[in-house]
Amino acid sequence: MRYRIEYSGNRKSTLVDGRAALIKQLKMAIGVIDIRKVYKNGVSDSVMERYRDYIPRNGQDL
């Protein structure tokens, strides 16, 4: 599965392949505003609630 991480400000979004890569990327991410699961047909769904606990809060968890 492919995921797109969207950031606040003018930062570009990041695409990652697979859940393990997503969690690894989220542990280092700051300013995440949305995480979307991208399907093969191009449709995407937000999965922010499911992965919110993996995002560091204000840089405290780094």
URTAVEN-V889849 format. One line per field, one symbol per residue. phi: phi as a letter, one per 40 degrees, with the letter a starting at -180 (. if undefined). psi: psi as a letter, one per 40 degrees, with the letter a starting at -180 (. if undefined). burial: 1 if it has 16 or more other ideal C-beta (glycine too) atoms within 10 Angstrom, else 0. A space follows every 10 residues. Layout:
# URTAVEN-V889849
phi = ???
psi = ???
burial = ???
This chain:
# URTAVEN-V889849
phi = .bbbbbbcgc cccbbbbgcc cccccccbcb gcbabbcbcc cgcbbcbdcc bdcccccfgc cc
psi = ihihhhiiae iiihhihidd dddddddeih fhdihhhhid eeiiihfddd edeehihfed e.
burial = 0010110000 0001010000 0100110010 0100111000 0000001000 1001100000 00
